[in-house]
Amino acid sequence: MKLLLLILFILIKLINSLPSEFNVIGPFPIGEREEGLDSLKAYGGIFEIPIGDDTMYPSELGTNGVVGWEKVQSNSGGYLSIDWSDIVDWSFLQQTWGWSIWLWYGYAIGSFSVQSSGSYIINCSGTRQYFIQSTTTTTANNQIFEFSGDFYGYGTGQQLIQLNQSTNYNLIVRMQSSVRLSQSPNSQFSCSLTPIENDQYITILNSETLISDLINGQLVSPFSTITIFNNGIYNNDNNNNNIEFINVIVNNNQSLINVKFLGDSNLKILPGQKMSLPLEITIDSTSEINCPFNLTLNIQSSGNIIGEVIIPFNCTEWGNPYLYTFLDYDNTVQYAIAIPPTESCSDSEGGETTICGVMLATHGAGVEASSPFWMNAIPPQQSLWIILPTGRRSWGYDWESSSRLNVMSSIQYLVNNLPGVPNQLKSQYQVNGDKILFVGHSCGGHGCVSLLSRFGDMAIGGMCAAGFVKLQFYVFYNTRPGFSYIDPSLQGLLMASIAENDNDLYTSNIVGIPLMVRYGENDTNVNPWHSRRIARMVDEQSNQISSVTISEVPNSGHWFDGILNDQYVLNWYNQLTESSLFSQPPIPKVITVTTHNPSSSGSRANIQILQTLNPSRVAKIQIVQINNEQGDLVWILSTQNVRRFGFQSTPIRSQGLPQSITIDGQPFTTEFLPTNHFARLDKWLPDWNSTTDTNWTQTERSPLTSGPIRQIFEKPFTIIYGTNTTSQSTIDQFEWSSVYISNFYNTYGRGSPNILADTDFIEPSICSSNDNYILLGNSFQNLVTSKYQSLLPVVFNSDNSFSVGPSSYSYPGTGILFLAPNPCGQGLLLVVAGFDDKGFDNALHSIPQRSGVLAPDFMVVGNDIWKGAGGIISTGFWDPNWFVSLDSSYFGFTPF
């Protein structure tokens, strides 16, 4: 017994060996989604300045404009919570700046050591970035290891590190507040350090396991996923620590269940990499499974069992909300919640006519779609399927980008497969996925307006509650320290890179669509101003005083009982669905179709904008419907910044579509996509042509490739790192960066890209739009970058310098990231490179891996990237033919 207690004591000491005493410096101001900013770099940076001394550093958040070090004792190792209220009068500052002034960053530094040398898993939540620095003087170069944290506490922050018993270390945590998460200036982090046992080849992330519910003993949908972390101690046949030749099999005593691994047979999981393994699970059709039931799976590498996972099943009954899984746009397994209609979807005479539409309910930030709170927020509807998508995560991407695509995948899978519906009832519960009532609350209210205004032809209406207009109106961008270093032209280009997410810009598309905005009059989270602005803009463009229904509920806050389900709003749902069972709302006599980015917009009024003339500016088509002398319907179209557009033949409305149109004064017969569209190829002359050219997307930018950089994450992508260099440190940096990108995407987007060395790349025999690649290293460092050099709008030289547009760059610390077309023009390449290792690192940390991060089609950054936007040397957009758009680019001074 004493021996067991001693072992337990040692294990607890190992797990909790992280510091509880910290030297803390801050707070320094930072903006919302402001990447890379670090004022301390002006004085050497956190790794160079003295720790814990009396030096004071400039900060507008401090008394007398300075802040310094504090020593803080925490109650437990690896944990700290701080809000600086002892030195900052937040309430005074908030009088002018609102809650945006709560945005700050700082550093907490504590020392620790370990009892034994070996591999460890370090896991920090509540921070996006932290470091471990060896401080023992005999250690070469006092190594610094960087890690990305699990900011929202998803349970996915595992990182791998080798630690030595004879070495002292500093844990350096970059603390950063989130006003949306904390609703206060508070920031807190929690870190754990766990030793890896000798035979513990992988770590199972149990919180990430997904499997569909069981209805009547059968799986609702066959897709499942388990997430593993390569602990870096498995020795394969190639004498490295990669986990490869992966397979997943059912434990021998569960023969009624079959499992198929859906991943790439050549998949390799690098040490320290997380990977979500997609599975297809089927149950013998003659058998039923009753809960409670646990499925045990063995994970194999090269035929050897390296881990075991136990998956609990959840049983429910038909008619209840249930969880279904599906393959998302990037072939990862995701989930959504379905709530079936209360009545059959067949018409009253028992025919096959589909009359059920979809109510799509987008949740607020931090709300899990499968939580009882959200599943019970809206009662089942008579003639609508309710879909509760995840947006990939509870915080997701603000219902933009990957979250938006996740929504569409969840709808499409339900429409095509009716998962969970008993076979004998499938004909009665068919669903029309092109008739959607968009509903949402808070961030989901923002998502509601976003989806409604970009996919208007799929909408029967919207009920958007307590949503913000756009992120930069919700948590202000204009207090960003980095913006103080740049001129308005550069700021405009940067903001143009996220303008596709500005709901106010798209309000013209809502004209003619029934919309209710709802909120509590005392909402201090998302101020009523946001909903009122959307309502006003739609009213103005409708030329009607009250085209939008406003429900302002007295004496209520951000969330209140009934906000989505009281009798008032239920009556509105019912009225809307009854009036639109067989047709979308009619197209108004006058309407303007708007998009800033064709890749994120569907059709409105049957018009699909395919390409813009100037990629940084909004595109519009105004429609005026008239009848000619013969009484025939004619549309008069006036365009702004449109290069290509087409007509969709659906949806079919009772008023029909015109047989003839005029475009900027030129007459045409109406023709339809995909075989026909209209093009204006001369930027300066409005000379329109009807064309049957369907190959233009192979050489020009299309919705598949219109950028900006963030679009690389909107398809399946592979990360390929360069090895074509004599510098082993550069190769190691590229490989580490591959794992960094992959883990970041897994943590915040539940994604799992493959990683390859350039020497392992085999070009697909048939190129497709799904062949997206992130290439690390220039054409002299990465064999794949070299292979595709002719496709790149950037020229690299053998000394690692490079040219873009009119400028060349050969300065230490300079890096570049940019989009290019894949070989068939249907997908994208993202190339990340640097003049030196530091330049590459600067470019790597400029990749926009979160929503709201500013990055056009290309960016050149330098050593001043610690100034945020002030470290951008050049940036801009490519034109429709993949050349620099000088009208939409900025070329600044060469770095000092």
N, C-alpha and C positions, 0 to 999 in steps of 0.2 A: 504493500500500500504506500509506504514512504517513497519507494522508487517511482511509482505512478504519479504521486503528487509532485515529486521533483521534476519528472518529465513534463508534467502539465505546466508547472511553474516556468520551466525553460521555454516551452512553446509560447506561453502567454507573453513572456518577456521578449521573445523574438518578434512576435506579431505586433507588439506595442512598443517597439524600440525607437519610434519616431519622437521628435522633441515635443515637449509641452511648454517650453520657454522660447519665445521668439523676440528677435529685434525686428521692429516693424517701422517702415517709413512710408509716409503718405499723409493725407491723400493728395493725389495729383489729378487735375481735370482730364477727362476724356469724353469723346462723343459716342453716341449710339452707333454700334457696329463699326467703330473706328479701329481698324487693324494696324498693328505695328507701332502705334504711338508710344513713345517712352521718353519723357523729358529728361530723365536722369542721364540719358546718353550724351547730353550736352556737357556733362561733367565727368564722363568716363564710363558711365553705365553701372548697373548694379553689381557687376563682377569686379569692378575696378575701384569704386569708391570705398572709403573706410566704413566698416560696419559698426554701428552703435556709438559713433562719436558725437560731438556737439555741433557738427556742421549743419547749417540750415540751408535748405534748397528752395528756390522760388516756386510758388504755387498760389494761384489766386483764391484757393480755398482756405488758406491759412491766415492767421492773424499776422498783420504786418506783411502779408504776401509771402510768407515763408513757412515751411514745415520741416520737421527733423525726425530723428529716431526716437522711438519709444520702446521700452522693454515690457512685454506683455506675458503674463503667466496664464496658461490655459488649464482647464480641469482634466484634460486627457491628452495623450500623445497624438500628434498629427492633426490636432483640431484647433481652430481659432475662429472667433467671431468678433467683429469690430464694426463700429459705425462712426467713430471719430467725434461723437457728440460732445466729448470732453474738451475738444479744441476747436470745433467748427459750429457756428450758430446756423444750423441748417434752416431753421424757420425764417430767419432774416433773409437769407439768400433766396429762399423759396418764394418770397413775396414777389420777386421780380422774375425769376426764371422757372417757377413751377417745379415739378418733380424732376425735370431734366438736370437740374443742378446736383441731384444726388449721384450722378454718374462720376465715378472716380476710380482710380487704380492706385495700387501701392504694392509693396513687397513685404513679405514676412520671411525671416531667415532664422532657422534653428539648426543646431548641430546634433549629430547622432553618429552612432557606430553600430556594428552588428557583432553578434557573438561568434558567428562562424562564416567562413567564406563560402560563396556559392551563388546560385541563381535565385532571384527574388522577383515577386510580383509587387509592383508599387501601383496603388490605385488611389487617385485623388478626385473627389467630387467637389463641386462648388468653385472650381477654377478652370480656366481654359488652357493655362500654360503654367508649367512649373519645371524646376531644374533640380538635379542632384550634382553637387560639385565636390570633388575630392579635395580635401584641404591639407592632407599630410604632405609635408615638404618633399618627401622622397618620391612622391608620385609624379611621373613625368607630366609636365605641362598643367598640373592641377586640372584634370579632365572635367568637362562640363557636359552633362547629359540632359537633353531637352525632352519633355514629354507633353502630350496634350491631355487635358483633364476631362472628366465627365461632369460638365458644368451643371447639368440639370438632375444629376443623380439617377440616371437610368440604370446603373449597375453595369456599365460597359466601359469603365475606365482602365481596365487592366493594361499594364505596361511592363516590359521585361527589362531587368537590369542585373548586372553582375557586380556583387559587392565583396570587398575583402575585409577580413577580420582585423587586419593591422592598419586599416585606413580610417581616418576621420572624414566625415562628410557634412556638408551643409545641404539642408532641404530649403530650397528657395522657391516660394510660392508667389506667383503674381496674383495678387488679390484684385478683384474687379467687381464692382457693384452691378446689379441689374434692377432697375426700378420696376420693371414688369414682374420679375420673379419675387422680389422682396417687398415691394410696395413701401420701401424705406431706403435710407442710405446704407443699411446693413449689408455686409458681405461676410460669408463664412465658408470655410473649407474643412474637409475631413479627409485625411489620408490614412491608408493602412499599408503595412509592409509585411508580406508573407513569404516565408522560405518555400522553395520548391523541393519536394522530396525527390529522391533519386529515380523513382519509377513513375513519377507524375508527369507524363509526357504532354498532356494537354489539360487545360482548365475548361470546364463546361460552364457557360454563362446561362444558368438556369432561368433567369428572368427573361431571356431572349427566346426561349423555346415557344414555338407557335404550332398549334394543331387545331383543326376545326372542331366544333361541337359534334356530338352524336345526337341524331334524332331517330327515334325508333330503332336504336341499336346500330345505325349505319352512319358513317362519317358524312358530314354535310358536304365537304369537298376534300379532295385527296392530298392537297399540298400541305407540307409541314416543313419546319426548319429547326435546326439546332445550331447554336453558335459555339464555336470552340476557339481557344486561344493557344497558340503554339508556345509552350513553355521553354522551348529552345534547348532541350536536353536529349531529344530523340536522335539517334544516329542511324541514318538510312544507308542504303547500299552504295550511295555516292559519297559517303563520308562527309556529309554536311548535316545540318540540323533541320532541313526542310521536311515538312510532312507532305508526302506525295503518294500517288496511286491510291487515292482515298476511296473507301467504300463504307457503307453503313448497312448492317444486317440486323435481323430480328433475333433476339435471344431464342435459343432452341425450344423453349417450352411454350412459345406463342406462335404455333405453326399456322393459325387461322389468319394471320396478318402478314402481308407482303410489303416490303419496303424496297424502293428503287431510288438510288442516288441520281439526281438530275444534273449534277454539276459536270464540269469539264473533266474528262478522263485524265487530262494532263495537268490538272490543278496542282499547284504547289503552294503550301502555306509557309511563309518565311518565319523564322524565329521572331516572336513578339507580335505577330500579325493575328488579328481576329478574322474569322471567316464564318459566315452564316451558310450552312450547308443546306441546299434545297432538296427536299425529299418528296416522293410520291408514295403515299400509303394507301393500300387497299385492303379491305376486309372481305373474306369469303362471303359471297352474296347469299349463301344459304345459312349464314350464321348471324347472330345478333350479339352485341356486347352490352352488358349491363354495368352501370356504375355502382360503386367505385371500381375503376380499372386503371392499371398502370401498364404502359407499354415500355419494355426494356429494350434498348438498342445498343449494339456494340459498334464502335467506330474503329475502322481498320486503316492502316497505312501499310502498303506493300504486303497485304495479307495478314499482318500482325495486329492484334487487338491493342489499341492504345488508350481506350477510354470507354466508359459506359455512361449512358444517360437514361434516366427514367422519366417518361412523359405521362402525366396524369390526364385522363380524359374527363370531359365534362358532358353530362347527359342533360338533355332538355326535351321538351315536347313540342310538336308542331303547333304553331300559333304564338309561341313565346319568342322574344328576341333571341337571336342566335348568332354565333361567330362563324363566319366562313373565311377561308383562306383562298388566295389566288396568286398567280404569277404576275408581278408588276411589270412595268415597262422595261426594267433592267434585269428581268428574270429572277429577281429575288422574291421570296415568299412574304407576302404581307397579309393583313387581315382587315375586315370590315365587319360591322354588325348589321344584320338585316332584321327588320320587323315587318312581317307579312301583313297584307291588308286584312281587314276583318271580314271581308266578303269576297266571293269569287270575282275574278276579273272578266269572265265571259259576259256577253250581253244578256239582257233579260230573257231572250228567247233561246238561250243555251247554245248560241253559235260560237264561232272561233274568234270573233272580233276582239281585239285587245283594247281594253279601255282603262287599264291601270297604268298610271304614270309613276314617277319617282318623287319622293320628298327627300332631298339630299340635305342632311343636317351637319354642318361643320362646327366642331367643338371649339371652345376657347383654349387659350394657351395654358399648357400644363394639365389639361383634362384628358384622361385616357378614354378612348372611344368605348372600351369595354367596361367602364366603371358603371356601377348601378346608378349613380347620379345621372350620368348622361343617357343611359339606356331608358331611364324612366322620365326623361325631360319632356318627351312628346308622346302622347298616347297613340296606339295604332290607329291608322286612318282607314276609312271605308274603301277607298279606291286608289290608294297610293301605297307602294312599297316605300318604307323608310330605310334609307341607307345611312349609316353612321361611319364615314371613312376615318382613317387615322391621320392622313397627311404624312405618313411614315413614322412620326413620333408625336408625343403629346405636345411638344413645342414645335416640332416640324419646321417648315419653311414659310410660316405666315400664310399658308394656303396659296403660295406662289411656287413656280418652278417645279421641283420634284413633288411637292405636295399636290399641286394642281394635276399633274400627270397621274398620281396615285388615285385621285378622285375619279378620273376617267376610267382607269383600269378597274376600279371596284364596281363601277356602274356596268361596264361592258361585260364583266364576268357574270354578274347577276343576270343580265339580259340574255346572254347566250346560253347559260347553263342552269339557271334557276336552282342553285345549290340549296339543299335542305328541304325542297318541296317534295313530298312523297310522290312516287312515280304516277300513281293513279290520279293525282291532283294537278300535275304539271300543265295540262291543257287548260285548266281553269285559272291559273295564276300567271299567265304570260304578262310580260311587262314591256312597255314602250319606253326605252331609255332616252328618247328624244323629247319627252314631255316631263320636264323637271320643275318642281317647286323648290327653289333654293331657300334654305333656312339656315340661320347660324346665330351664334351669340359671341360677343366680345371679339377676340381674334377671329373666331368663326363668323361673326357679323361682318368683319372686314372681308373674309373669304366669301361670304354670301354675295356681297356687292361685286367683288372681283369676278366671281364665276358668272353671275348674272349679266354683267356688263361685257364680258368677253365671249360668252356663248349664248347670246340672246335668242338664237334660233332654236335652242334646246329648251327654252324657258316658257313655262306657263305663268310664272310670277316669282316674287321673292318676298320673304319676311325676314328682314335683316335687323337683328337686335343688338344695340349697344356696340356697334362696330366702329373702328377708326377708319378715317379716310385713307391714310397712307402712313407708313411707319414714321416718316420724317415730320408729320404733323402730330403724331402721338408722343414720341420721345424725340425732341427737337434735334435736328442735325446741325443747326446753325451755331451751336455753341462749341462745335468741334475745334479743338486747338489747331489741328492741321489745316483747317480752312483759312486760318489767319495768315498762312504762309503763301497762299495761292491767289491768282487773280480770277475775276469772275468768269473768264472764258474757259479756263481749266475746270473750275468748279461746275460750270454748266455741262461740260462733256462728262464729267464723273457722274453727275446727277442724271444725265441722260441714260446712263447704263442701267439704272433701276426705274426709269420712268414708265416702263411697261407695267409696273405694279401700282401706278398712281390711279386710284379709283376715280378721282375727280376728273381726270383727263378723259375717261371713258364713259362719262355719264350720258353722252348723247345716244349711246347704244341702248340705254334703258328706256328711252322715249317709246311709249306705246306698250310697255310691259307693266302689268299691275305690280306695284311695289308698296309694301308697308315697312316703315322704319319704326322701331319700338325701343323705348329706353325709359329708365327711371329719371325723374326730373332732378334727383339729387345724386346722380351717378358721378362719383369722384374718381373712378378708375378710367373709364372712357367718357370724357365730357360730352353731354348732349349736343354740343356744338358740332361734333362730327356727323351725327345723323342728320341734324338740321341742314348742314351744308350740302350733303348729298341730295336731300329732298329739294332744297332751293334750286340747285343746278338742274335737276331733272324737270322741275316745274318750269323754269325759265326756258329751257330748250323744247318743252312741250307747248309753250305759250298757253299754259293753263295754271291757274293759281294753286290748285290742289290736286294735281295729277298723282302725287304721291300721298298715300295715307300716313299720317303721323299719329302715333299712339304714345303720348307722353304721360307716363303714369305718375300721379302725384305722390309725394312722400315716399318715394322708392329709390333704391340705389342701383348698383351695377347688376346684381342678380336679385330677383325676388320671386316668390312663389307665383306661378302662373305666367311668367314672362313669355314662355313659349307654348303654354297650354291652358290658359284660362278660357272661359267661354267666349269672350270677345274675339280672341285670336283663332279659336277653333271654328267659330262661325265664318271667319274670313277665309280660313283654309277651305272649308266646305264650299263656300260661295265660289271661290276661285276654281276649284277642281270641277265643280258641276258645270261651270261655264266654258271649260276648256277640255272636255273629255275627248273631243274629236278634232280639235284644231288649235294651233297656236294662236295667240292674239294677232289681230290683223296688223299689217304694216301701215304706219301712219302716212298721211298724204305727203308730209315733209319730214325727213329724218336724215341725220348725218351718221354715217358709219365711220368709226374711229378705231385706229390701232397705232400703237407705237412700235410694236414688234409682231410681225405676222406669225412668228413661231408660237406665240402664247394666246392667239386669238382664233376663235372659230368664226363662223359666218354670222352676219346680222342682216336681216332683210334679204336673205339668200345671196348676199354679196360676200365674197371672200377676198380680202386683200392679200396678195401673194408676195409682193416685193415693193420696197420703197425706193425712191430716188436717192434720198439722203438718209442714211441709216440712223442718224442721231435725232431725227425730228419726227413729229407725229404725222401720220397719213390720214386723210379724210376723203370720203366720197359723200357728197350731198345728193339725196334723192328727192326729186319733186315729181309727184305722180299727176299726170293730166290725161285727159281724153282728147284725141284728135277730132277732126271734123267728121270722121266716120264713126266716132264713138268708141274707137279702140283705145285701150290703155297704152300709154307711152310714159316711159321714165326719162326725165331730164337729169343727167348725171354731171356733176361738177367735181373735179378732183383736185386734191392738194397733196403733193409729195407721193403720188402713187405711180409705180412703174409697171406693175402687172396686177391684174385682178380678174376674177371670174365669177360666174353665177353657179350656185348650187341648185339642183332641181328640187331638192327638199329643204325644208318642209313644204308641203302643199297646203296652201290656205284657200279659203273659199273665194277670195278676191282674185286669185290667180296671179300670174306674172306677166309682164308685158311681152309682146312679140317683137316690139321695136324699142330702141333706146337711142338717146344721143349722149355722147361723151365729150364734154368740153366743146360742144357745138357740132360734133361729127356724128352723122347718123349710122346706126348699125342694126342688124337683126340680132335679137337675143340668142346667144348660144351658151352651152353649158359645159362645165367641168365634168370629167377630167380631160375630155378630148379637145375642148376649145377654151381659150381665154383671151383677154385683151391686154395688149402690151404697148407701152410708150417708151421706146428705147433711147430717144434723144432727150437729154435732160433739159434742154432749153426750148424745145419746140413741142407743143402739145399735139403731136402727130400720132394718133392712135391707130392700131391695127388689130384685126381679129386674126388669131394665129392658132394653128393646130400643133405647134411645136411642143412636144412633151419631153424633149431632151434638154431643155434649157437648164434644168436643175443640176445637170452634170458638170456644167462649166460656170454657172452663176450661183449666187447665194439665194437660197429658197427658205421657206419656213423650217426646213430641216437643218439649215446651216446659218441662220441669220444672226446668231450670236445673242448677247455678248459672251464673254468667257464662261460665265456661269452655265451656258447651255451644254458644255461638255459633260455635265453630270445628268443630263436629261435623256440619256440613252445608255445602254450597256457600254462600259468602257473598260479597257485594259491599260494598266500602267506598265510601261516598258522603260527600264533604266539602262543607261549606257555603260558599256564595259570597254569601249574602244579607246582606252587611254592608258598610258604607262603609270599614271598616278593612282596608287591603290587607295589613297585617302579620298580621292574624287569618286572612285567607284563605290567605296563604302558610303560616302555621302549620298550618292544617287540611290543606293539600295535602302538606306535608312529613310530617305525621303519618300520612297515608294510605300513603305510600311506606315509612315506618318500620314500620308494622304489616305491610304486605305482605312486605317484605324479611325481617323477623323470622320470619314464618310460613314463608317459603320456605327460609330457612337451617336452621331447626330442625324443620320438618315437611314439607318438600318440597311446599309448597302454593303456589298462585298465584291469589289473588283478583283480580278486576277492580276497577279504581278509576274512579269517575265523579265529576264535579262535579254538584251537585244540579240544575243547569240541563240536564244531559244525561240525567237519569233519565227513563225511560219505564216506567210501571207495567205489569207483565205483564197480558195480557188475562185470564189464568186464574191465580189465586193458588195456590201449592202449598207444601208443607212444605220445599221446597228454596229458597224465597225468604227467605234470611237476609240481613240488612243491618247493617253497622256504620255508624252515622250520627254524623258528627263535627260538632258544633255544635248549639245548642239550637234551639227552634222559631222563634226570631227571627233565626237565623243560617243555618239550613239549611232549604231549601224542602221537603225530604222529611220532615224532622222535623216541620215545621209541618203538612204534609199528614196525618201520622199522629198528631197531637197527641191526638186523642180516644182513641187506643189506649194512651196512656202513663199509667202510674201516678204520674208526676211532673208537676208544673205549672211551666211557665216563665213568667217575666214579661219585659216589654220592657226592663227595666234589667239583664237577665241573671241576676237572682236567681231562686231556684227553691224549691219546697216539696215535701217528701216526708213522708207521714204527718202527724204533729202538728207538724213543725218546718219553719221557713223559713230560707233561707241567703242572705245578701247581704254576705259578707265577702271582702275581697281574698284571693286565693289559694285560694278554696274551689272544688272541682270535684266532679263526680258522674259515675258510670258505673252503668248499670242496664239490666236486661233488660225487654223488653215483647213482647207478641205481634205477629206480622205481621198483615196485614189479614184473613186467613182463619183465624187462630189456630193454624195448623199449623206455623209457623216462628217465628223470633225476630228481634227488633231489639235491638241493643246501642247505646245512646245514650251518647256521651261529650261532656261539656260542662263549662263553667266560668263562674264569675262574671266572671272576667277571663282574660287569656291565661295567666297563671301558674296559675290554678285549673284551666284545661283541661290544661295540661302535667302537673300533679299527678295528674289523673284518668287521663290517657293512660298514664302510667308505672305505673298500678295495674292495668292490664288483665292478667289471668292468662294469659300466652301460653306458660307452661310447666306441666307437671304438678307438683302439690304446692304451687302458689301459692294463697294463701288469698284467696278472694273470693266471698261469697254472691251473692244476686240483685241487691243494690244496695250501693253504698258512696259515702259522702260523705267526701272527704279535704280536708285543709287544708295550710297551709305547714309544719306539723310532720310532714309525711310522711317527713322525714329520720329520724324516730324509728321508722320501720317501722310496725308496728301501732299505735304510739303516736300516729300522725298521722291515724288514722281517727276522724272525728267521729261518724258514724252508719253503721250497716250492718245488714243483715238479709235476710229472705226475704219474698217475696210469698206470699199464701195461694192456695188453689186457684182463686180468682176474680180474681186479679191485684190484690188490695189488700194493703196492708201487714199482715203477720202480726205483730201486737204481741207475741204469745208468743215469736216468733222474731226479734226485732229489738232493736237497741240504739240509743238516742239519747243522745249525750253532751252535754257542755257546748259552748256555742258557742265558736269559736276566740278566743284572746286578741287 
